[in-house]
Amino acid sequence: MSASLVRATVKAVSKRRLLPTRAALTLTPSAVYKIRHMLQNKPEYIGLRVGVRTRGCNGLTYTLDYAKNKGTADEEVLQDGVRVFIEKKAQLTLLGTEMDYVESKLSSEFVFNNPNIKGTCGCGESFNI
C-alpha cells in the first residue's frame, strides 16, 4: 500500500462529550467539504479509506488513502454524499470518533476527536487505547 495521502492529528476527547451515534465515525461539515473537494477531479476513486498502523512513539497512528472500492471487511460511513471506508483493524478504535478538517496558518489536516484514546504523544501523531 502506498503512503498516506494527507496528515492526520489525534486528539483525546476528555473535556467534552461526543454524542453517541449509530455510525462508527461522524464527519464535521468541514471534513465533508474537504473530502468532496479532494475527490472532485478523481473519478476513479469512490471515497477515502481510514486505517490504523503501528507507528510513532505511542503505538498507533491513522492512515488515510483514496479508495477505489469497498473492501470485504470495511465498514462504510456515508454522510452528506461522502463515503469513508474504515478498515477492519481500525473499526474498534474509531467508535464514537468525530473526523474534522482544520486549516491554520501553519498546517491543514484532518483531526480525529476520539473519546477512546488513553494517551497521545507530544506531537499528536500517535496514540494508544
Backbone atoms as SQL, in Angstrom:
CREATE TABLE atoms (id INTEGER PRIMARY KEY, chain TEXT, resi INTEGER, resn TEXT, atom TEXT, x REAL, y REAL, z REAL);
INSERT INTO atoms VALUES
  (1, 'A', 1, 'MET', 'N', 0.845, -1.173, 0.000),
  (2, 'A', 1, 'MET', 'CA', 0.000, 0.000, 0.000),
  (3, 'A', 1, 'MET', 'C', 0.892, 1.238, 0.000),
  (4, 'A', 2, 'SER', 'N', 0.485, 2.257, -0.647),
  (5, 'A', 2, 'SER', 'CA', 1.261, 3.490, -0.744),
  (6, 'A', 2, 'SER', 'C', 1.190, 4.291, 0.542),
  (7, 'A', 3, 'ALA', 'N', 1.996, 5.323, 0.597),
  (8, 'A', 3, 'ALA', 'CA', 2.000, 6.201, 1.772),
  (9, 'A', 3, 'ALA', 'C', 0.662, 6.925, 1.891),
  (10, 'A', 4, 'SER', 'N', 0.373, 7.372, 3.086),
  (11, 'A', 4, 'SER', 'CA', -0.877, 8.087, 3.327),
  (12, 'A', 4, 'SER', 'C', -0.921, 9.363, 2.515),
  (13, 'A', 5, 'LEU', 'N', -2.130, 9.784, 2.135),
  (14, 'A', 5, 'LEU', 'CA', -2.252, 10.923, 1.254),
  (15, 'A', 5, 'LEU', 'C', -2.287, 12.255, 1.975),
  (16, 'A', 6, 'VAL', 'N', -2.712, 12.302, 3.218),
  (17, 'A', 6, 'VAL', 'CA', -2.756, 13.545, 3.973),
  (18, 'A', 6, 'VAL', 'C', -2.334, 13.276, 5.406),
  (19, 'A', 7, 'ARG', 'N', -2.078, 14.320, 6.120),
  (20, 'A', 7, 'ARG', 'CA', -1.672, 14.228, 7.510),
  (21, 'A', 7, 'ARG', 'C', -2.911, 14.224, 8.405),
  (22, 'A', 8, 'ALA', 'N', -2.846, 13.463, 9.475),
  (23, 'A', 8, 'ALA', 'CA', -3.949, 13.408, 10.430),
  (24, 'A', 8, 'ALA', 'C', -3.404, 13.578, 11.836),
  (25, 'A', 9, 'THR', 'N', -4.110, 14.305, 12.648),
  (26, 'A', 9, 'THR', 'CA', -3.741, 14.512, 14.037),
  (27, 'A', 9, 'THR', 'C', -4.765, 13.839, 14.930),
  (28, 'A', 10, 'VAL', 'N', -4.303, 13.376, 16.070),
  (29, 'A', 10, 'VAL', 'CA', -5.153, 12.674, 17.013),
  (30, 'A', 10, 'VAL', 'C', -5.357, 13.554, 18.233),
  (31, 'A', 11, 'LYS', 'N', -6.591, 13.640, 18.716),
  (32, 'A', 11, 'LYS', 'CA', -6.877, 14.361, 19.947),
  (33, 'A', 11, 'LYS', 'C', -7.731, 13.485, 20.842),
  (34, 'A', 12, 'ALA', 'N', -7.286, 13.313, 22.069),
  (35, 'A', 12, 'ALA', 'CA', -8.091, 12.597, 23.054),
  (36, 'A', 12, 'ALA', 'C', -9.163, 13.559, 23.549),
  (37, 'A', 13, 'VAL', 'N', -10.389, 13.121, 23.554),
  (38, 'A', 13, 'VAL', 'CA', -11.504, 13.977, 23.964),
  (39, 'A', 13, 'VAL', 'C', -11.851, 13.636, 25.403),
  (40, 'A', 14, 'SER', 'N', -11.583, 14.569, 26.307),
  (41, 'A', 14, 'SER', 'CA', -11.921, 14.305, 27.701),
  (42, 'A', 14, 'SER', 'C', -12.802, 15.399, 28.290),
  (43, 'A', 15, 'LYS', 'N', -12.668, 16.620, 27.818),
  (44, 'A', 15, 'LYS', 'CA', -13.417, 17.731, 28.396),
  (45, 'A', 15, 'LYS', 'C', -14.810, 17.878, 27.821),
  (46, 'A', 16, 'ARG', 'N', -15.025, 17.396, 26.630),
  (47, 'A', 16, 'ARG', 'CA', -16.368, 17.488, 26.064),
  (48, 'A', 16, 'ARG', 'C', -16.840, 16.097, 25.711),
  (49, 'A', 17, 'ARG', 'N', -18.105, 15.927, 25.743),
  (50, 'A', 17, 'ARG', 'CA', -18.680, 14.620, 25.479),
  (51, 'A', 17, 'ARG', 'C', -19.253, 14.605, 24.070),
  (52, 'A', 18, 'LEU', 'N', -18.793, 13.661, 23.263),
  (53, 'A', 18, 'LEU', 'CA', -19.357, 13.488, 21.936),
  (54, 'A', 18, 'LEU', 'C', -20.635, 12.666, 22.067),
  (55, 'A', 19, 'LEU', 'N', -21.629, 13.014, 21.300),
  (56, 'A', 19, 'LEU', 'CA', -22.896, 12.301, 21.362),
  (57, 'A', 19, 'LEU', 'C', -22.779, 10.962, 20.645),
  (58, 'A', 20, 'PRO', 'N', -23.241, 9.881, 21.240),
  (59, 'A', 20, 'PRO', 'CA', -23.172, 8.585, 20.583),
  (60, 'A', 20, 'PRO', 'C', -24.091, 8.557, 19.363),
  (61, 'A', 21, 'THR', 'N', -23.614, 7.946, 18.315),
  (62, 'A', 21, 'THR', 'CA', -24.410, 7.795, 17.102),
  (63, 'A', 21, 'THR', 'C', -24.348, 6.349, 16.652),
  (64, 'A', 22, 'ARG', 'N', -25.120, 6.018, 15.659),
  (65, 'A', 22, 'ARG', 'CA', -25.074, 4.675, 15.102),
  (66, 'A', 22, 'ARG', 'C', -23.857, 4.493, 14.213),
  (67, 'A', 23, 'ALA', 'N', -23.351, 5.570, 13.653),
  (68, 'A', 23, 'ALA', 'CA', -22.189, 5.481, 12.780),
  (69, 'A', 23, 'ALA', 'C', -20.924, 5.329, 13.608),
  (70, 'A', 24, 'ALA', 'N', -19.981, 4.563, 13.091),
  (71, 'A', 24, 'ALA', 'CA', -18.702, 4.394, 13.779),
  (72, 'A', 24, 'ALA', 'C', -17.913, 5.686, 13.773),
  (73, 'A', 25, 'LEU', 'N', -18.145, 6.502, 12.776),
  (74, 'A', 25, 'LEU', 'CA', -17.394, 7.732, 12.590),
  (75, 'A', 25, 'LEU', 'C', -18.359, 8.804, 12.093),
  (76, 'A', 26, 'THR', 'N', -18.285, 9.994, 12.671),
  (77, 'A', 26, 'THR', 'CA', -19.086, 11.106, 12.159),
  (78, 'A', 26, 'THR', 'C', -18.135, 12.141, 11.581),
  (79, 'A', 27, 'LEU', 'N', -18.602, 12.834, 10.565),
  (80, 'A', 27, 'LEU', 'CA', -17.805, 13.839, 9.872),
  (81, 'A', 27, 'LEU', 'C', -18.377, 15.223, 10.150),
  (82, 'A', 28, 'THR', 'N', -17.507, 16.175, 10.373),
  (83, 'A', 28, 'THR', 'CA', -17.952, 17.555, 10.509),
  (84, 'A', 28, 'THR', 'C', -18.200, 18.109, 9.111),
  (85, 'A', 29, 'PRO', 'N', -18.942, 19.215, 8.990),
  (86, 'A', 29, 'PRO', 'CA', -19.159, 19.815, 7.668),
  (87, 'A', 29, 'PRO', 'C', -17.851, 20.176, 6.946),
  (88, 'A', 30, 'SER', 'N', -16.838, 20.616, 7.679),
  (89, 'A', 30, 'SER', 'CA', -15.576, 20.959, 7.027),
  (90, 'A', 30, 'SER', 'C', -14.866, 19.708, 6.502),
  (91, 'A', 31, 'ALA', 'N', -14.987, 18.575, 7.196),
  (92, 'A', 31, 'ALA', 'CA', -14.405, 17.320, 6.711),
  (93, 'A', 31, 'ALA', 'C', -15.144, 16.835, 5.470),
  (94, 'A', 32, 'VAL', 'N', -16.462, 16.938, 5.478),
  (95, 'A', 32, 'VAL', 'CA', -17.248, 16.541, 4.300),
  (96, 'A', 32, 'VAL', 'C', -16.847, 17.389, 3.097),
  (97, 'A', 33, 'TYR', 'N', -16.749, 18.698, 3.305),
  (98, 'A', 33, 'TYR', 'CA', -16.373, 19.605, 2.210),
  (99, 'A', 33, 'TYR', 'C', -14.990, 19.261, 1.659),
  (100, 'A', 34, 'LYS', 'N', -14.024, 19.008, 2.535),
  (101, 'A', 34, 'LYS', 'CA', -12.659, 18.716, 2.091),
  (102, 'A', 34, 'LYS', 'C', -12.588, 17.393, 1.350),
  (103, 'A', 35, 'ILE', 'N', -13.248, 16.366, 1.846),
  (104, 'A', 35, 'ILE', 'CA', -13.244, 15.071, 1.163),
  (105, 'A', 35, 'ILE', 'C', -13.897, 15.197, -0.204),
  (106, 'A', 36, 'ARG', 'N', -15.018, 15.896, -0.263),
  (107, 'A', 36, 'ARG', 'CA', -15.697, 16.106, -1.544),
  (108, 'A', 36, 'ARG', 'C', -14.773, 16.833, -2.524),
  (109, 'A', 37, 'HIS', 'N', -14.063, 17.848, -2.031),
  (110, 'A', 37, 'HIS', 'CA', -13.132, 18.612, -2.867),
  (111, 'A', 37, 'HIS', 'C', -11.956, 17.740, -3.335),
  (112, 'A', 38, 'MET', 'N', -11.450, 16.876, -2.452),
  (113, 'A', 38, 'MET', 'CA', -10.337, 16.001, -2.811),
  (114, 'A', 38, 'MET', 'C', -10.720, 14.993, -3.886),
  (115, 'A', 39, 'LEU', 'N', -11.955, 14.527, -3.871),
  (116, 'A', 39, 'LEU', 'CA', -12.406, 13.506, -4.815),
  (117, 'A', 39, 'LEU', 'C', -12.991, 14.087, -6.096),
  (118, 'A', 40, 'GLN', 'N', -13.144, 15.395, -6.148),
  (119, 'A', 40, 'GLN', 'CA', -13.817, 16.063, -7.248),
  (120, 'A', 40, 'GLN', 'C', -13.222, 15.734, -8.619),
  (121, 'A', 41, 'ASN', 'N', -11.924, 15.762, -8.765),
  (122, 'A', 41, 'ASN', 'CA', -11.283, 15.504, -10.058),
  (123, 'A', 41, 'ASN', 'C', -10.658, 14.118, -10.128),
  (124, 'A', 42, 'LYS', 'N', -11.123, 13.201, -9.326),
  (125, 'A', 42, 'LYS', 'CA', -10.598, 11.844, -9.306),
  (126, 'A', 42, 'LYS', 'C', -11.754, 10.849, -9.439),
  (127, 'A', 43, 'PRO', 'N', -12.313, 10.696, -10.634),
  (128, 'A', 43, 'PRO', 'CA', -13.491, 9.833, -10.793),
  (129, 'A', 43, 'PRO', 'C', -13.210, 8.352, -10.547),
  (130, 'A', 44, 'GLU', 'N', -11.939, 7.949, -10.555),
  (131, 'A', 44, 'GLU', 'CA', -11.623, 6.537, -10.325),
  (132, 'A', 44, 'GLU', 'C', -11.735, 6.140, -8.852),
  (133, 'A', 45, 'TYR', 'N', -11.820, 7.128, -7.965),
  (134, 'A', 45, 'TYR', 'CA', -11.935, 6.855, -6.534),
  (135, 'A', 45, 'TYR', 'C', -13.352, 7.143, -6.061),
  (136, 'A', 46, 'ILE', 'N', -13.835, 6.308, -5.128),
  (137, 'A', 46, 'ILE', 'CA', -15.211, 6.464, -4.642),
  (138, 'A', 46, 'ILE', 'C', -15.275, 7.028, -3.230),
  (139, 'A', 47, 'GLY', 'N', -14.135, 7.148, -2.560),
  (140, 'A', 47, 'GLY', 'CA', -14.125, 7.680, -1.202),
  (141, 'A', 47, 'GLY', 'C', -12.738, 7.618, -0.601),
  (142, 'A', 48, 'LEU', 'N', -12.686, 7.778, 0.715),
  (143, 'A', 48, 'LEU', 'CA', -11.437, 7.670, 1.469),
  (144, 'A', 48, 'LEU', 'C', -11.482, 6.425, 2.337),
  (145, 'A', 49, 'ARG', 'N', -10.310, 5.825, 2.575),
  (146, 'A', 49, 'ARG', 'CA', -10.192, 4.681, 3.472),
  (147, 'A', 49, 'ARG', 'C', -9.359, 5.105, 4.676),
  (148, 'A', 50, 'VAL', 'N', -9.909, 4.883, 5.871),
  (149, 'A', 50, 'VAL', 'CA', -9.224, 5.203, 7.118),
  (150, 'A', 50, 'VAL', 'C', -8.743, 3.890, 7.730),
  (151, 'A', 51, 'GLY', 'N', -7.486, 3.883, 8.146),
  (152, 'A', 51, 'GLY', 'CA', -6.916, 2.707, 8.786),
  (153, 'A', 51, 'GLY', 'C', -6.033, 3.109, 9.948),
  (154, 'A', 52, 'VAL', 'N', -5.496, 2.134, 10.641),
  (155, 'A', 52, 'VAL', 'CA', -4.513, 2.381, 11.694),
  (156, 'A', 52, 'VAL', 'C', -3.296, 1.519, 11.421),
  (157, 'A', 53, 'ARG', 'N', -2.148, 2.056, 11.760),
  (158, 'A', 53, 'ARG', 'CA', -0.882, 1.343, 11.610),
  (159, 'A', 53, 'ARG', 'C', -0.103, 1.492, 12.914),
  (160, 'A', 54, 'THR', 'N', 0.737, 0.511, 13.202),
  (161, 'A', 54, 'THR', 'CA', 1.636, 0.609, 14.342),
  (162, 'A', 54, 'THR', 'C', 2.784, 1.513, 13.933),
  (163, 'A', 55, 'ARG', 'N', 2.867, 2.658, 14.592),
  (164, 'A', 55, 'ARG', 'CA', 3.892, 3.630, 14.235),
  (165, 'A', 55, 'ARG', 'C', 3.912, 4.724, 15.297),
  (166, 'A', 56, 'GLY', 'N', 5.008, 5.427, 15.381),
  (167, 'A', 56, 'GLY', 'CA', 5.101, 6.549, 16.301),
  (168, 'A', 56, 'GLY', 'C', 5.547, 6.126, 17.682),
  (169, 'A', 57, 'CYS', 'N', 5.696, 7.074, 18.547),
  (170, 'A', 57, 'CYS', 'CA', 6.219, 6.804, 19.886),
  (171, 'A', 57, 'CYS', 'C', 5.150, 6.312, 20.857),
  (172, 'A', 58, 'ASN', 'N', 3.883, 6.355, 20.477),
  (173, 'A', 58, 'ASN', 'CA', 2.822, 5.971, 21.403),
  (174, 'A', 58, 'ASN', 'C', 2.013, 4.768, 20.945),
  (175, 'A', 59, 'GLY', 'N', 2.345, 4.166, 19.819),
  (176, 'A', 59, 'GLY', 'CA', 1.677, 2.926, 19.430),
  (177, 'A', 59, 'GLY', 'C', 1.008, 2.918, 18.075),
  (178, 'A', 60, 'LEU', 'N', -0.092, 3.665, 17.901),
  (179, 'A', 60, 'LEU', 'CA', -0.879, 3.612, 16.672),
  (180, 'A', 60, 'LEU', 'C', -0.989, 4.987, 16.038),
  (181, 'A', 61, 'THR', 'N', -1.189, 5.006, 14.739),
  (182, 'A', 61, 'THR', 'CA', -1.438, 6.248, 14.023),
  (183, 'A', 61, 'THR', 'C', -2.469, 5.979, 12.927),
  (184, 'A', 62, 'TYR', 'N', -3.221, 6.990, 12.557),
  (185, 'A', 62, 'TYR', 'CA', -4.222, 6.844, 11.498),
  (186, 'A', 62, 'TYR', 'C', -3.589, 6.995, 10.136),
  (187, 'A', 63, 'THR', 'N', -4.141, 6.282, 9.159),
  (188, 'A', 63, 'THR', 'CA', -3.740, 6.438, 7.765),
  (189, 'A', 63, 'THR', 'C', -4.981, 6.791, 6.954),
  (190, 'A', 64, 'LEU', 'N', -4.795, 7.609, 5.941),
  (191, 'A', 64, 'LEU', 'CA', -5.877, 7.978, 5.028),
  (192, 'A', 64, 'LEU', 'C', -5.399, 7.741, 3.605),
  (193, 'A', 65, 'ASP', 'N', -6.189, 7.011, 2.838),
  (194, 'A', 65, 'ASP', 'CA', -5.867, 6.724, 1.449),
  (195, 'A', 65, 'ASP', 'C', -7.124, 6.852, 0.603),
  (196, 'A', 66, 'TYR', 'N', -6.941, 7.072, -0.687),
  (197, 'A', 66, 'TYR', 'CA', -8.067, 7.044, -1.611),
  (198, 'A', 66, 'TYR', 'C', -8.540, 5.599, -1.747),
  (199, 'A', 67, 'ALA', 'N', -9.838, 5.419, -1.928),
  (200, 'A', 67, 'ALA', 'CA', -10.414, 4.080, -2.081),
  (201, 'A', 67, 'ALA', 'C', -11.058, 3.947, -3.448),
  (202, 'A', 68, 'LYS', 'N', -10.664, 2.912, -4.182),
  (203, 'A', 68, 'LYS', 'CA', -11.279, 2.618, -5.476),
  (204, 'A', 68, 'LYS', 'C', -12.506, 1.732, -5.318),
  (205, 'A', 69, 'ASN', 'N', -12.543, 0.946, -4.227),
  (206, 'A', 69, 'ASN', 'CA', -13.680, 0.074, -3.961),
  (207, 'A', 69, 'ASN', 'C', -13.776, -0.198, -2.465),
  (208, 'A', 70, 'LYS', 'N', -14.871, -0.795, -2.067),
  (209, 'A', 70, 'LYS', 'CA', -15.073, -1.151, -0.666),
  (210, 'A', 70, 'LYS', 'C', -14.464, -2.519, -0.431),
  (211, 'A', 71, 'GLY', 'N', -13.600, -2.612, 0.590),
  (212, 'A', 71, 'GLY', 'CA', -13.020, -3.897, 0.955),
  (213, 'A', 71, 'GLY', 'C', -14.067, -4.799, 1.590),
  (214, 'A', 72, 'THR', 'N', -13.812, -6.090, 1.597),
  (215, 'A', 72, 'THR', 'CA', -14.803, -7.031, 2.114),
  (216, 'A', 72, 'THR', 'C', -15.077, -6.834, 3.604),
  (217, 'A', 73, 'ALA', 'N', -14.080, -6.420, 4.374),
  (218, 'A', 73, 'ALA', 'CA', -14.262, -6.239, 5.818),
  (219, 'A', 73, 'ALA', 'C', -14.406, -4.769, 6.208),
  (220, 'A', 74, 'ASP', 'N', -14.424, -3.866, 5.233),
  (221, 'A', 74, 'ASP', 'CA', -14.533, -2.435, 5.524),
  (222, 'A', 74, 'ASP', 'C', -15.943, -2.079, 5.987),
  (223, 'A', 75, 'GLU', 'N', -16.013, -1.137, 6.906),
  (224, 'A', 75, 'GLU', 'CA', -17.301, -0.560, 7.282),
  (225, 'A', 75, 'GLU', 'C', -17.443, 0.755, 6.531),
  (226, 'A', 76, 'GLU', 'N', -18.598, 0.972, 5.947),
  (227, 'A', 76, 'GLU', 'CA', -18.820, 2.180, 5.159),
  (228, 'A', 76, 'GLU', 'C', -19.595, 3.215, 5.960),
  (229, 'A', 77, 'VAL', 'N', -19.087, 4.441, 5.935),
  (230, 'A', 77, 'VAL', 'CA', -19.789, 5.572, 6.524),
  (231, 'A', 77, 'VAL', 'C', -20.177, 6.490, 5.376),
  (232, 'A', 78, 'LEU', 'N', -21.465, 6.710, 5.207),
  (233, 'A', 78, 'LEU', 'CA', -21.975, 7.584, 4.157),
  (234, 'A', 78, 'LEU', 'C', -22.640, 8.773, 4.837),
  (235, 'A', 79, 'GLN', 'N', -22.074, 9.946, 4.606),
  (236, 'A', 79, 'GLN', 'CA', -22.616, 11.147, 5.232),
  (237, 'A', 79, 'GLN', 'C', -22.573, 12.287, 4.226),
  (238, 'A', 80, 'ASP', 'N', -23.702, 12.899, 3.974),
  (239, 'A', 80, 'ASP', 'CA', -23.824, 14.038, 3.062),
  (240, 'A', 80, 'ASP', 'C', -23.209, 13.752, 1.700),
  (241, 'A', 81, 'GLY', 'N', -23.385, 12.523, 1.216),
  (242, 'A', 81, 'GLY', 'CA', -22.892, 12.159, -0.105),
  (243, 'A', 81, 'GLY', 'C', -21.422, 11.794, -0.161),
  (244, 'A', 82, 'VAL', 'N', -20.735, 11.766, 0.964),
  (245, 'A', 82, 'VAL', 'CA', -19.314, 11.423, 1.024),
  (246, 'A', 82, 'VAL', 'C', -19.169, 10.039, 1.645),
  (247, 'A', 83, 'ARG', 'N', -18.314, 9.211, 1.037),
  (248, 'A', 83, 'ARG', 'CA', -18.112, 7.857, 1.538),
  (249, 'A', 83, 'ARG', 'C', -16.731, 7.730, 2.174),
  (250, 'A', 84, 'VAL', 'N', -16.718, 7.198, 3.394),
  (251, 'A', 84, 'VAL', 'CA', -15.470, 6.898, 4.099),
  (252, 'A', 84, 'VAL', 'C', -15.538, 5.430, 4.490),
  (253, 'A', 85, 'PHE', 'N', -14.483, 4.692, 4.157),
  (254, 'A', 85, 'PHE', 'CA', -14.415, 3.272, 4.474),
  (255, 'A', 85, 'PHE', 'C', -13.429, 3.081, 5.619),
  (256, 'A', 86, 'ILE', 'N', -13.827, 2.303, 6.618),
  (257, 'A', 86, 'ILE', 'CA', -12.989, 2.057, 7.779),
  (258, 'A', 86, 'ILE', 'C', -12.474, 0.626, 7.700),
  (259, 'A', 87, 'GLU', 'N', -11.151, 0.481, 7.672),
  (260, 'A', 87, 'GLU', 'CA', -10.543, -0.844, 7.645),
  (261, 'A', 87, 'GLU', 'C', -10.907, -1.617, 8.902),
  (262, 'A', 88, 'LYS', 'N', -10.932, -2.923, 8.805),
  (263, 'A', 88, 'LYS', 'CA', -11.346, -3.772, 9.920),
  (264, 'A', 88, 'LYS', 'C', -10.518, -3.507, 11.172),
  (265, 'A', 89, 'LYS', 'N', -9.218, -3.364, 11.025),
  (266, 'A', 89, 'LYS', 'CA', -8.329, -3.158, 12.177),
  (267, 'A', 89, 'LYS', 'C', -8.633, -1.837, 12.910),
  (268, 'A', 90, 'ALA', 'N', -9.189, -0.865, 12.203),
  (269, 'A', 90, 'ALA', 'CA', -9.438, 0.458, 12.787),
  (270, 'A', 90, 'ALA', 'C', -10.851, 0.618, 13.347),
  (271, 'A', 91, 'GLN', 'N', -11.729, -0.324, 13.101),
  (272, 'A', 91, 'GLN', 'CA', -13.134, -0.139, 13.452),
  (273, 'A', 91, 'GLN', 'C', -13.370, 0.051, 14.946),
  (274, 'A', 92, 'LEU', 'N', -12.728, -0.720, 15.786),
  (275, 'A', 92, 'LEU', 'CA', -12.947, -0.576, 17.233),
  (276, 'A', 92, 'LEU', 'C', -12.295, 0.686, 17.784),
  (277, 'A', 93, 'THR', 'N', -11.183, 1.099, 17.208),
  (278, 'A', 93, 'THR', 'CA', -10.516, 2.297, 17.715),
  (279, 'A', 93, 'THR', 'C', -11.251, 3.572, 17.325),
  (280, 'A', 94, 'LEU', 'N', -12.110, 3.515, 16.308),
  (281, 'A', 94, 'LEU', 'CA', -12.803, 4.705, 15.818),
  (282, 'A', 94, 'LEU', 'C', -14.226, 4.867, 16.339),
  (283, 'A', 95, 'LEU', 'N', -14.737, 3.927, 17.091),
  (284, 'A', 95, 'LEU', 'CA', -16.120, 4.021, 17.561),
  (285, 'A', 95, 'LEU', 'C', -16.357, 5.319, 18.315),
  (286, 'A', 96, 'GLY', 'N', -17.340, 6.082, 17.876),
  (287, 'A', 96, 'GLY', 'CA', -17.688, 7.335, 18.529),
  (288, 'A', 96, 'GLY', 'C', -16.798, 8.510, 18.170),
  (289, 'A', 97, 'THR', 'N', -15.936, 8.363, 17.180),
  (290, 'A', 97, 'THR', 'CA', -14.980, 9.402, 16.814),
  (291, 'A', 97, 'THR', 'C', -15.581, 10.410, 15.847),
  (292, 'A', 98, 'GLU', 'N', -15.173, 11.639, 15.986),
  (293, 'A', 98, 'GLU', 'CA', -15.561, 12.721, 15.083),
  (294, 'A', 98, 'GLU', 'C', -14.340, 13.076, 14.232),
  (295, 'A', 99, 'MET', 'N', -14.521, 13.067, 12.914),
  (296, 'A', 99, 'MET', 'CA', -13.444, 13.432, 11.989),
  (297, 'A', 99, 'MET', 'C', -13.678, 14.858, 11.526),
  (298, 'A', 100, 'ASP', 'N', -12.689, 15.717, 11.746),
  (299, 'A', 100, 'ASP', 'CA', -12.784, 17.128, 11.408),
  (300, 'A', 100, 'ASP', 'C', -11.653, 17.481, 10.454),
  (301, 'A', 101, 'TYR', 'N', -11.790, 18.596, 9.776),
  (302, 'A', 101, 'TYR', 'CA', -10.715, 19.129, 8.948),
  (303, 'A', 101, 'TYR', 'C', -10.442, 20.548, 9.417),
  (304, 'A', 102, 'VAL', 'N', -9.183, 20.823, 9.754),
  (305, 'A', 102, 'VAL', 'CA', -8.806, 22.098, 10.341),
  (306, 'A', 102, 'VAL', 'C', -7.692, 22.727, 9.506),
  (307, 'A', 103, 'GLU', 'N', -7.865, 24.017, 9.196),
  (308, 'A', 103, 'GLU', 'CA', -6.834, 24.775, 8.486),
  (309, 'A', 103, 'GLU', 'C', -6.345, 25.901, 9.385),
  (310, 'A', 104, 'SER', 'N', -5.019, 26.067, 9.442),
  (311, 'A', 104, 'SER', 'CA', -4.428, 27.178, 10.171),
  (312, 'A', 104, 'SER', 'C', -3.339, 27.787, 9.293),
  (313, 'A', 105, 'LYS', 'N', -2.642, 28.780, 9.810),
  (314, 'A', 105, 'LYS', 'CA', -1.582, 29.412, 9.036),
  (315, 'A', 105, 'LYS', 'C', -0.428, 28.456, 8.769),
  (316, 'A', 106, 'LEU', 'N', -0.234, 27.494, 9.648),
  (317, 'A', 106, 'LEU', 'CA', 0.906, 26.594, 9.524),
  (318, 'A', 106, 'LEU', 'C', 0.573, 25.225, 8.957),
  (319, 'A', 107, 'SER', 'N', -0.673, 24.808, 9.040),
  (320, 'A', 107, 'SER', 'CA', -0.995, 23.458, 8.575),
  (321, 'A', 107, 'SER', 'C', -2.461, 23.344, 8.180),
  (322, 'A', 108, 'SER', 'N', -2.734, 22.298, 7.457),
  (323, 'A', 108, 'SER', 'CA', -4.111, 21.901, 7.170),
  (324, 'A', 108, 'SER', 'C', -4.130, 20.386, 7.294),
  (325, 'A', 109, 'GLU', 'N', -5.087, 19.875, 8.087),
  (326, 'A', 109, 'GLU', 'CA', -5.065, 18.447, 8.382),
  (327, 'A', 109, 'GLU', 'C', -6.418, 17.965, 8.872),
  (328, 'A', 110, 'PHE', 'N', -6.611, 16.650, 8.742),
  (329, 'A', 110, 'PHE', 'CA', -7.754, 16.010, 9.350),
  (330, 'A', 110, 'PHE', 'C', -7.418, 15.769, 10.819),
  (331, 'A', 111, 'VAL', 'N', -8.401, 16.006, 11.687),
  (332, 'A', 111, 'VAL', 'CA', -8.225, 15.812, 13.125),
  (333, 'A', 111, 'VAL', 'C', -9.283, 14.809, 13.576),
  (334, 'A', 112, 'PHE', 'N', -8.836, 13.770, 14.273),
  (335, 'A', 112, 'PHE', 'CA', -9.737, 12.762, 14.798),
  (336, 'A', 112, 'PHE', 'C', -9.945, 13.032, 16.285),
  (337, 'A', 113, 'ASN', 'N', -11.149, 13.437, 16.665),
  (338, 'A', 113, 'ASN', 'CA', -11.515, 13.665, 18.061),
  (339, 'A', 113, 'ASN', 'C', -12.084, 12.353, 18.591),
  (340, 'A', 114, 'ASN', 'N', -11.223, 11.595, 19.276),
  (341, 'A', 114, 'ASN', 'CA', -11.538, 10.222, 19.642),
  (342, 'A', 114, 'ASN', 'C', -11.684, 10.074, 21.156),
  (343, 'A', 115, 'PRO', 'N', -12.879, 9.694, 21.632),
  (344, 'A', 115, 'PRO', 'CA', -13.089, 9.521, 23.071),
  (345, 'A', 115, 'PRO', 'C', -12.475, 8.240, 23.632),
  (346, 'A', 116, 'ASN', 'N', -11.999, 7.336, 22.772),
  (347, 'A', 116, 'ASN', 'CA', -11.450, 6.056, 23.218),
  (348, 'A', 116, 'ASN', 'C', -9.963, 6.111, 23.544),
  (349, 'A', 117, 'ILE', 'N', -9.299, 7.189, 23.215),
  (350, 'A', 117, 'ILE', 'CA', -7.846, 7.288, 23.367),
  (351, 'A', 117, 'ILE', 'C', -7.479, 7.484, 24.834),
  (352, 'A', 118, 'LYS', 'N', -6.496, 6.706, 25.280),
  (353, 'A', 118, 'LYS', 'CA', -5.997, 6.818, 26.659),
  (354, 'A', 118, 'LYS', 'C', -4.784, 7.746, 26.740),
  (355, 'A', 119, 'GLY', 'N', -4.012, 7.877, 25.657),
  (356, 'A', 119, 'GLY', 'CA', -2.839, 8.742, 25.674),
  (357, 'A', 119, 'GLY', 'C', -2.365, 9.046, 24.266),
  (358, 'A', 120, 'THR', 'N', -1.716, 10.180, 24.097),
  (359, 'A', 120, 'THR', 'CA', -1.148, 10.575, 22.808),
  (360, 'A', 120, 'THR', 'C', 0.300, 10.997, 23.006),
  (361, 'A', 121, 'CYS', 'N', 1.040, 11.029, 21.928),
  (362, 'A', 121, 'CYS', 'CA', 2.408, 11.535, 22.001),
  (363, 'A', 121, 'CYS', 'C', 2.366, 13.077, 21.969),
  (364, 'A', 122, 'GLY', 'N', 3.492, 13.693, 22.202),
  (365, 'A', 122, 'GLY', 'CA', 3.552, 15.147, 22.268),
  (366, 'A', 122, 'GLY', 'C', 3.169, 15.848, 20.985),
  (367, 'A', 123, 'CYS', 'N', 3.481, 15.248, 19.838),
  (368, 'A', 123, 'CYS', 'CA', 3.183, 15.901, 18.566),
  (369, 'A', 123, 'CYS', 'C', 1.768, 15.606, 18.084),
  (370, 'A', 124, 'GLY', 'N', 1.067, 14.658, 18.715),
  (371, 'A', 124, 'GLY', 'CA', -0.307, 14.358, 18.334),
  (372, 'A', 124, 'GLY', 'C', -0.424, 13.408, 17.169),
  (373, 'A', 125, 'GLU', 'N', 0.673, 12.765, 16.765),
  (374, 'A', 125, 'GLU', 'CA', 0.620, 11.865, 15.602),
  (375, 'A', 125, 'GLU', 'C', 0.226, 10.444, 15.989),
  (376, 'A', 126, 'SER', 'N', 0.630, 9.985, 17.168),
  (377, 'A', 126, 'SER', 'CA', 0.308, 8.613, 17.540),
  (378, 'A', 126, 'SER', 'C', -0.465, 8.593, 18.861),
  (379, 'A', 127, 'PHE', 'N', -1.116, 7.441, 19.116),
  (380, 'A', 127, 'PHE', 'CA', -1.992, 7.311, 20.282),
  (381, 'A', 127, 'PHE', 'C', -2.003, 5.878, 20.767),
  (382, 'A', 128, 'ASN', 'N', -2.570, 5.678, 21.950),
  (383, 'A', 128, 'ASN', 'CA', -2.801, 4.317, 22.434),
  (384, 'A', 128, 'ASN', 'C', -4.204, 4.228, 23.008),
  (385, 'A', 129, 'ILE', 'N', -4.705, 3.007, 23.041),
  (386, 'A', 129, 'ILE', 'CA', -6.074, 2.775, 23.500),
  (387, 'A', 129, 'ILE', 'C', -6.033, 1.840, 24.695);
